[in-house]
């Protein structure tokens, strides 16, 4: 960890001086400390538990936006029915072709989430639920394993009472607000990811004098966050072009007077082009990425990560941006926008209720904007 000293940080916890190490430590505590287990615990306090039926979440694949919601959706169903639960595994995306989402086998939940903290939080909040480490441990004559579908909103052949609930329970705001806003915090990222993400945020803060407080990560910071989604899988899928995205994002930055944009993108060519176009504006806008903001040792750690693991760093840094913009087709974008709305306390945020959107804008509020045509696949179905 770099041990430089930075000036006073903003927020409600002023410091005379804070080192990089202390900044990162405080930010991690802030990020993990906002979880309230009580609403989840209250939901689990019911009498219809049948732990002889065990839920296995089938086919957890895709980027962080998809895998996170698939696990939460599957777990939510298990809680509702009072079933036992198998800790999910994650299907690995191909490193050679990002559009191949299930080509390299399965791996532990630790790949993109803090497995130990997930099990600990779930056990404490829902002590009635029996949790199995893997399918093998749950393969017993007295147990019945249910293989749940995990595509957002998808149904499958399940017991009639389960399918009836799945059919009627389509929006997360059908749950109490406290549950809906805290349930997603059962899933956190690995400690090493938080370390790198908040190292990025610390350097961003120091280099551009942004007065970001590690104690108040949801306070608006004077930089804009952008999800520039132009990687090969998005191009194959026919998502909005680089030209459409870049024009919109730079126009938005100018209209909101941002001089610094943190960009998350898996396409180095797009980042370079975006940087050149932003620099040519009057006044110019500075483009930064996680690679620009890490030390040499931290860059080595970053390069050891896969594409999906590295995206977690962007996810965290984008949460703290003063304003965020992304693409409608991306579940990553929707996850970030919903999380930002929920952590900033806007009423109705967990249901995905935006302000009235203009032409070409799927969703927007005071803190985020999603460009494109609104798909029903995501609205109101994503836990913050």
C-alpha positions in Angstrom: 0.0 0.0 0.0 1.3 3.5 -0.8 1.8 5.5 2.3 1.5 9.0 1.1 -0.4 11.6 3.2 -3.3 13.5 1.7 -5.1 16.6 2.9 -8.3 16.9 4.7 -11.2 14.8 3.3 -14.8 15.9 2.9 -18.0 14.6 4.4 -19.0 14.6 8.1 -15.8 13.1 9.4 -13.1 15.7 8.9 -9.5 14.5 9.4 -6.4 16.7 9.9 -4.5 14.3 7.5 -5.2 10.8 6.3 -2.7 8.3 4.7 -3.5 6.2 1.7 -3.7 3.2 3.9 -6.1 4.8 6.3 -8.2 6.1 3.5 -8.6 2.6 2.0 -9.2 1.0 5.4 -11.9 3.6 6.3 -13.6 3.3 2.9 -13.8 -0.5 3.2 -15.4 -0.2 6.7 -17.9 2.3 5.3 -18.8 0.1 2.3 -19.3 -3.0 4.4 -20.8 -1.2 7.5 -24.0 0.0 5.8 -25.7 -3.4 5.9 -28.6 -3.8 8.3 -29.4 -7.5 8.9 -32.7 -7.0 10.8 -35.1 -6.6 7.8 -33.7 -9.8 6.3 -33.9 -11.6 9.7 -37.5 -10.5 10.1 -38.3 -11.9 6.7 -36.8 -15.3 7.6 -38.9 -15.5 10.8 -41.7 -17.6 9.5 -43.0 -21.1 10.3 -43.1 -22.8 6.9 -39.5 -24.1 6.7 -39.0 -27.4 5.0 -35.2 -27.9 5.1 -35.4 -31.3 3.4 -35.8 -29.5 0.1 -32.5 -27.9 -1.1 -32.2 -25.1 -3.6 -29.4 -25.3 -6.1 -28.9 -22.1 -8.3 -28.3 -23.4 -11.8 -26.1 -21.7 -14.3 -24.7 -18.6 -12.6 -23.0 -17.0 -15.5 -22.2 -13.6 -17.1 -20.8 -10.4 -15.8 -21.2 -9.1 -12.3 -24.6 -7.5 -13.0 -26.0 -10.8 -14.1 -24.3 -13.1 -11.6 -25.2 -11.0 -8.6 -28.9 -10.7 -9.5 -29.1 -14.4 -10.4 -27.8 -15.5 -7.0 -30.0 -13.0 -5.2 -33.1 -14.0 -7.1 -32.5 -17.7 -6.4 -31.8 -17.1 -2.7 -34.9 -14.9 -2.4 -37.0 -17.8 -3.7 -35.4 -20.2 -1.2 -36.1 -17.8 1.7 -39.7 -17.4 0.7 -40.4 -21.1 0.6 -38.3 -22.0 3.6 -35.9 -24.3 1.8 -32.3 -25.1 2.4 -29.6 -23.6 0.1 -26.4 -24.6 -1.7 -23.7 -22.0 -1.9 -23.6 -21.3 -5.6 -20.7 -21.7 -8.0 -20.0 -19.4 -10.9 -19.5 -20.3 -14.6 -16.3 -18.9 -16.1 -16.4 -16.7 -19.2 -13.9 -17.4 -21.9 -10.8 -15.2 -21.8 -10.5 -15.5 -25.6 -14.1 -14.7 -26.5 -16.1 -12.6 -24.0 -19.4 -13.6 -25.6 -18.8 -17.2 -24.5 -20.2 -17.0 -21.0 -20.0 -20.7 -19.9 -17.0 -22.1 -21.7 -14.3 -22.5 -19.0 -16.1 -24.6 -16.3 -17.3 -23.5 -12.9 -15.4 -22.0 -10.0 -16.1 -21.0 -6.3 -18.2 -18.1 -5.3 -15.0 -16.5 -4.1 -14.2 -15.7 -7.7 -16.2 -12.5 -7.5 -17.7 -12.4 -4.1 -16.7 -12.7 -0.4 -17.9 -16.3 0.2 -17.1 -16.3 3.9 -18.9 -13.1 4.6 -21.9 -14.2 2.5 -22.3 -17.4 4.5 -21.7 -15.6 7.7 -24.3 -12.9 7.0 -26.8 -15.3 5.6 -26.5 -17.6 8.6 -26.9 -14.8 11.1 -29.9 -13.2 9.3 -31.6 -16.5 8.4 -30.6 -19.1 11.1 -33.5 -21.4 10.1 -31.9 -22.0 6.7 -29.6 -25.0 6.3 -26.7 -24.0 4.1 -24.6 -26.6 2.2 -21.2 -25.9 0.8 -21.7 -27.8 -2.4 -24.1 -30.2 -4.3 -22.2 -33.2 -3.1 -22.9 -32.4 0.6 -26.6 -32.1 -0.2 -26.8 -35.3 -2.2 -28.6 -37.6 0.4 -31.6 -39.9 0.2 -33.6 -37.8 2.6 -33.0 -34.6 0.7 -34.6 -33.3 -2.6 -32.6 -30.9 -4.7 -34.5 -28.3 -6.7 -32.5 -26.8 -9.6 -33.7 -23.2 -9.9 -33.4 -21.2 -13.1 -31.4 -18.0 -12.6 -32.2 -15.9 -15.6 -33.8 -12.7 -14.3 -37.5 -13.2 -14.4 -37.3 -16.8 -15.8 -39.7 -19.5 -14.7 -39.2 -23.3 -14.8 -40.8 -26.6 -13.8 -41.1 -26.3 -10.0 -43.6 -27.3 -7.3 -47.0 -25.6 -8.0 -46.8 -23.3 -5.0 -43.3 -22.1 -6.0 -44.3 -21.4 -9.6 -47.4 -19.6 -8.4 -45.3 -17.2 -6.2 -42.7 -16.7 -9.0 -45.5 -15.7 -11.4 -47.0 -13.2 -9.0 -43.8 -11.8 -7.4 -42.2 -9.9 -10.2 -40.9 -6.7 -8.6 -38.5 -6.4 -5.7 -40.7 -3.6 -4.2 -43.3 -6.3 -3.4 -41.0 -6.8 -0.4 -40.7 -4.3 2.5 -38.4 -1.4 1.7 -35.9 -2.4 4.5 -35.6 -5.9 3.1 -35.2 -4.7 -0.5 -32.5 -2.2 0.3 -30.4 -4.6 2.5 -30.9 -8.0 0.9 -28.3 -7.3 -1.8 -25.7 -6.6 0.8 -25.5 -10.3 1.6 -23.2 -10.4 -1.4 -20.0 -8.3 -1.1 -16.8 -8.4 -3.1 -13.5 -10.0 -2.1 -11.3 -7.9 0.2 -8.6 -7.7 -2.5 -11.1 -6.0 -4.8 -12.1 -3.4 -2.3 -8.4 -2.7 -1.6 -7.7 -2.0 -5.3 -10.9 0.0 -5.8 -10.4 2.3 -2.9 -6.7 2.7 -3.9 -8.1 4.0 -7.2 -10.5 6.3 -5.4 -7.8 7.6 -3.1 -5.5 8.5 -6.0 -8.4 10.0 -7.9 -9.1 12.1 -4.8 -5.5 13.2 -4.3 -4.6 13.9 -7.9 -7.7 16.0 -8.7 -8.4 17.5 -5.3 -11.9 16.1 -5.1 -12.4 16.2 -1.3 -13.8 12.6 -1.2 -14.4 11.3 2.3 -13.9 7.6 2.9 -16.5 7.9 5.6 -19.2 9.2 3.2 -18.9 7.3 0.0 -22.4 8.2 -1.2 -21.8 11.9 -1.0 -21.6 13.4 -4.5 -18.0 13.7 -5.6 -17.0 16.1 -8.4 -16.2 13.6 -11.1 -18.5 11.8 -13.5 -18.6 8.1 -13.9 -19.2 6.5 -17.3 -19.7 2.9 -18.5 -18.4 2.9 -22.0 -19.6 -0.6 -23.1 -17.9 -1.4 -26.4 -16.2 -4.7 -25.8 -16.4 -7.4 -28.4 -19.4 -9.2 -26.8 -21.4 -5.9 -26.8 -20.5 -5.3 -30.4 -21.5 -8.8 -31.4 -24.9 -8.3 -29.6 -25.6 -5.1 -31.6 -25.6 -2.7 -28.6 -25.2 1.0 -29.1 -22.0 2.0 -31.0 -19.0 3.8 -29.6 -20.0 6.9 -31.5 -23.5 7.0 -30.0 -22.2 6.4 -26.5 -19.3 8.8 -26.6 -21.3 11.7 -28.0 -24.0 11.3 -25.3 -21.5 11.0 -22.4 -19.4 13.9 -23.4 -22.4 16.1 -24.0 -23.7 15.1 -20.6 -20.4 15.9 -18.9 -20.4 19.3 -20.5 -24.0 20.1 -19.5 -23.2 19.2 -15.9 -19.8 21.0 -15.9 -17.7 17.9 -15.0 -14.0 18.4 -15.9 -13.0 14.8 -14.9 -14.6 11.5 -16.1 -13.8 8.1 -14.7 -14.5 5.7 -17.5 -15.1 1.9 -17.1 -14.5 0.1 -20.4 -13.0 -3.2 -21.5 -12.0 -1.7 -24.9 -8.6 0.1 -24.9 -9.1 1.5 -28.4 -12.4 3.1 -27.3 -10.7 4.6 -24.2 -8.0 6.2 -26.3 -10.5 7.6 -28.7 -12.7 8.9 -25.9 -9.7 10.5 -24.2 -8.7 12.3 -27.4 -12.3 13.6 -28.0 -12.6 14.8 -24.4 -9.3 16.6 -24.5 -10.4 18.5 -27.7 -13.5 19.9 -25.9 -13.5 23.5 -24.7 -12.9 23.4 -21.9 -11.2 20.1 -22.1 -12.4 17.1 -20.0 -9.8 14.7 -18.4 -10.5 11.0 -18.8 -9.1 8.5 -16.3 -9.3 4.8 -15.8 -8.3 2.4 -13.0 -5.1 1.7 -14.8 -4.1 5.3 -14.6 -4.6 5.5 -10.8 -2.9 2.4 -9.5 0.7 2.0 -8.4 3.1 -0.4 -10.2 2.5 -3.2 -7.6 -1.2 -2.7 -7.7 -1.2 -2.8 -11.5 0.4 -6.2 -11.3 -2.5 -7.3 -9.1 -4.9 -5.9 -11.6 -3.4 -7.7 -14.5 -3.7 -11.0 -12.7 -7.5 -10.6 -12.6 -9.9 -11.8 -15.3 -12.1 -9.4 -17.3 -15.0 -10.0 -15.0 -13.0 -9.6 -11.8 -11.4 -6.3 -12.9 -14.9 -5.0 -13.6 -15.7 -5.1 -9.9 -13.2 -2.3 -9.3 -15.0 -0.1 -11.8 -18.3 -1.0 -10.1 -17.1 0.3 -6.8 -15.5 3.5 -8.1 -18.6 4.3 -10.2 -20.8 4.1 -7.1 -19.1 7.2 -5.6 -19.2 9.4 -8.7 -21.1 12.7 -8.6 -23.1 11.5 -11.6 -23.1 8.2 -13.5 -24.2 7.3 -17.0 -24.4 4.0 -18.8 -26.1 1.9 -21.4 -29.6 0.4 -21.2 -28.7 -3.1 -22.5 -26.1 -3.5 -19.7 -27.1 -5.2 -16.4 -23.9 -3.8 -15.0 -25.1 -0.2 -15.7 -28.6 -1.0 -14.1 -27.0 -2.5 -11.0 -24.8 0.5 -10.4 -27.6 3.0 -11.0 -30.0 1.2 -8.7 -27.3 0.9 -6.0 -26.6 4.6 -6.2 -30.3 5.5 -5.9 -30.7 3.2 -2.9 -27.6 4.4 -1.0 -28.7 8.0 -1.5 -32.1 7.3 0.0 -34.4 8.3 -2.8 -38.0 7.1 -2.1 -39.0 4.4 -4.6 -35.4 3.8 -5.7 -35.5 0.0 -5.1 -38.5 -0.3 -7.5 -36.5 1.4 -10.3 -38.9 4.4 -10.4 -37.2 7.2 -12.3 -38.1 10.7 -13.1 -39.9 11.2 -16.4 -37.3 10.3 -19.0 -36.6 12.2 -22.2 -36.2 10.8 -25.7 -33.4 8.3 -25.9 -33.2 8.1 -22.1 -34.4 4.9 -20.4 -34.0 5.9 -16.8 -32.6 8.9 -14.8 -32.7 10.4 -11.4 -30.6 13.0 -9.5 -27.5 10.8 -9.6 -27.6 8.5 -12.7 -28.8 8.3 -16.3 -29.3 5.2 -18.5 -29.3 5.9 -22.2 -31.5 3.8 -24.6 -35.0 2.3 -24.7 -36.2 1.0 -21.3 -36.4 -2.9 -21.2 -38.8 -4.5 -18.8 -36.2 -7.2 -18.2 -34.4 -5.0 -15.6 -36.8 -2.3 -14.3 -37.9 -3.1 -10.8 -36.3 -6.5 -10.7 -32.8 -5.6 -9.5 -31.8 -5.6 -5.8 -29.5 -2.7 -5.0 
